Amino acid sequence: MSWIDKVRNSMPFITKRETADTLWHKCKKCSSMIFLKEFVENQSVCPKCDHHGRIGAAERFAAIFDDTNWTLIKPPVVALDPLKFKDTKKYVDRLKAAKHQTDADDAMTSAKGTIDGQDVVISVQDFAFMGGSMGMSVGQSFIDAVHAAIKANCPYVIFTAAGGARMQEGILSLMQMPRSTVAIDMLRDAGLPYIVVLTDPTTGGVTASYAMLGDVQIAEPDALIGFAGQRVIEQTIREKLPNGFQRAEYLLDHGMIDMVTHRHEMKATLSKIIDYLMAAKKAA
């Protein structure tokens, strides 16, 4: 060890936390440098350009539920690697890495709580967990959350964020599309609202199933929403797509969704919708 290393290591006031990586956040849209604490306190929305950053289940629950009064729904137990899939890495190793990175069992986390005193079940997909991909665990989590909403006689709200089906589970991941559709029919048979909040990005098989089947379709500003990628579409139809194609505002203008809602206004918006829809159910 050199003398400079000895001196550096003997300085207790220099900590690893005091670095640019932990004190600052660089906005992906406007490239502004923002104090990380300020960014987090603003619900991961850039105070300069209003860009909505991606957030996980814990941050979403804290922003939507009343106080901290929510109960996590137990994650499902499914086969971890049914196809014994391996590409450059084993699938089980990718799962372990994703669980360590996100501190979550899989890409979807569900909880039961209240919004302005109204009972609700909420599921959140985390894009940080293998691109929010839909596998057997996500499909079963969705179904378990639907059952919980029916049992509690309350609405079900889902925040979607996914790159599509999980390729490592093959046809088993695609089977979650019809399974989730049947679960939504169960909600409707029970007369309970199903509300979808589309966040950036929501694509692939998730868009082709439960993400576009809500009674009310909400999206966060500038969220990417679509099935196939823009480049694939352009190569297929051999035409240049318009500016803003597959973004939330474009979909709103063309009747694909009902509203675009800022993250700061999301709780109040959900509260009003739930109050209206549940009042209609009680009156029926």
N, C-alpha and C positions, 0 to 999 in steps of 0.2 A: 504493500500500500504506500503510495506516495505521500509526501508531507501535505499536499493540498487536499488529498482525500481525508487525511486525519483531521485537518482543520475544519473541512466542510462537515464531517460527521460529528464534530464536537459542538456544532452550533445548533442548539435545541430550538431556536426561534425560526429556523428555516424548515418548513414542513412540506410534505409532498402535496398537501391539499392546496397550497397557495401557488397554483400554476394557472396558465391561461386556459388549460383544458377544463378546469373545475370552477373557475371564476367567471368565465365568459362563454356566451353562446353566439355563434355566427348564424344569422338568419339565412336560410337556404334560398329565399326569394330575393331579398334586397341586399344581402351580405353585410348588414349592419351588425356591429358587435354590441351585444347586450349583456348586462350583468345577469348571470345565470339565475341568481335569486330573484331578480325582477321578472325574468322570463317565466320562471316556474310560478311565481305568485300571480302572474297574469294569465294563468291556465295555458301556458305554452303558446301564447299568441304574441306575435311580434308587435311591440308598441309603436314601431316606426311604419310598417307597411300592412299590418293586420294579418300577416300570413299565419295560418293555423298549423302549428307543428303537430306531429303525431304523438299521442299519449297512450299509456296503458290503462289497465283496468283500475288500479288503485287511484290514479289521478282522476279518472272519469267518475268513479263512485264518489270520491270526495267532493267533486263539483256538482253532482246531480242529487245525491241522497241528502236527506235532512241530517245535519250534523255528521256524526260518525255512526249513526244507528242503522247499520245494515248487517245482515247475516249472510255469509258466503254459502252458496249451495255446494255441497260436496262434489268434487270432480269425479267423473265416471272412471271406472276401471275397465280398460280395453286392452286387447293384445297390442303389445308395444311394436312388434315388428312381424306382422303376419306373413309377409312375403319374403322375409330374410333378405331385404333389399340392400344392395351395396353399389355405390358409384365410386367416386374418388374417396368416399368415406362410408363406413357402415351407417345405416339409418339410425341404429340405437345410439351411436356416437353423436350424431347430429342432434338427436333428441336431448341427450345429456347436456350438450353445449347450450342448447336453447333454454333448457330449464335453469341452468346455472346463470345465464345472461339475464333472464327476465324474472327469475324467482317465481315462475308459474308452472303449473302442471302441463298446460298445453296452450294453444292459441286463443281459446275462449274461456272466460271466467264469468260466472253468474252469481248474482246475489239478490236477496229480497230485502226491501226496506221501504221507506216512504219518501214521497215528494210532496212537500207542503201538507203533510199529514195523510196523504192518500197512498194506500198500499200499492206497490209495484214490484215486478221482477225485472231485473235488467241484466243483459248479457253484453259483454264487451270483447271484441276481437282485438288482439294485440299484434300489429304488423311486425313487431320486433321478434316475435316467436315464429321463426321459419316463414316469414312473409304472411303471417296470419292464415296460412293455408288450412284448408278444410280436410281433415281426416276423420277417422272414426271417433276420436275423442271429441272433436268439435261438433260432429253430428249428434253424438249422444248427449253432450252438454246442452245443445239446443233443445233436444227433446225433454231432457230433465227439467230445464227451465220452463218449458211449456206446461209440463205436469205440475210444477210448483205454482205457476200462475193460476191454473185451473183449480187447484186445491185451495188456494188463497182467495179465489174469485176476484182476481185483480188483473190489470193490463200487463202485457209483456212488451218490453222495449229492448231493442237490440241495436248496438252501435257496431256497424260492420267496418272491417278493414282487412282486406285479403288480396292476395295475388291469384287466388283460385284454389282448385283442388290440390291435394298433396300427392305429388307424383309417386312418392315412395310407397304409397298404399294402393296404387293402381285403381282397379275397378271398385275396390272397397271404399275408396274416397268418393267416387262418383255416385255410389249408392246412397250417400248422405243427402243428395239433392232430392230424390223422391221421398226419403224418410222425413226430411224437414218439411216438405210440402204437406204431407199427411198430418204432421203435428200442427201445422198452421190451420188446417181444416178442423182439427179438434178444438182449437181455440175459438174458431168462428162458430162451431156447434154450441159451444158454451156461452156464446154471446159476448166474448171478451175482446177488447181492442188489441190489435197487434200493430205496434208502431216501429218503423225502421228509421234509424238515423245513419245516413251514408257518410262515412268519413274517408279521408284520403289515405290510400287508394282502395276502392272496392271494385274488383275485377274478376273475370273468369267464372268458374262454376258457382261461386257465391252470388254473383250478380244474376246468374241464370237460374237461381232458385230463391232462397228465402230473403235475399236482399231487396228484391223488387216485388214482393207480395204483401207489403204492408197495407193496412187500412189507411194509414197516413205515411207518406214518404217525405222525410226531411233530409236535407244535406247540409254539411258545413260548407262555408265559402270556399270556392276554387277546388273542391274535392274532385279527384279523378275518379270517374265512374264509367264503367263500360265492360264489355265482354272480351273481345279481342283487342289487341294493341293497335294504336293508330297507324303504325307503319305497316302492319299486316293487312289492315283494311285498305290502305292506299295501294298496296301492291296487288290486292285482290280486285278492286274495282277500277284500278288504273286512273284514279282521279286524286287531285289534291283536296284534302279535307279543310273545312273552314276553320278560322282561328277560334280557339276556345272549345273545339270539339271534344266531347266527353267530359267537360268540366261542369260543375254543378249548375252554374248560371245558364249554360247552354241547354242543359236538360230541362231546367225550369221553363225556359222560353219555348221549348218544344213539347211541353206537356208530359214529360217523363216523371217528374217529381212534383210535389205539392208546394214546397217552400224551401228557401235557403235561409238558415238561421245561424247567427253568430254564436260562438261558443259561450260568450258571456250571457246570452239571452236564452240558452238552451233549456235550463231548468224551468224558467218561467213559462216558456212555450210548451214544454211537455206537461207542466202542471195544468195549463188551460185546456189542452187537448184531452187529457185524462179526465178532468172535471166535466167537460162537455160530453164525452163519449160514455162515461160511466153514469152520468145523469140520464142519458138517453136509455141506457140499459135498464136502470131502475124504474124508469117510467114505462117501459115496454111491458 
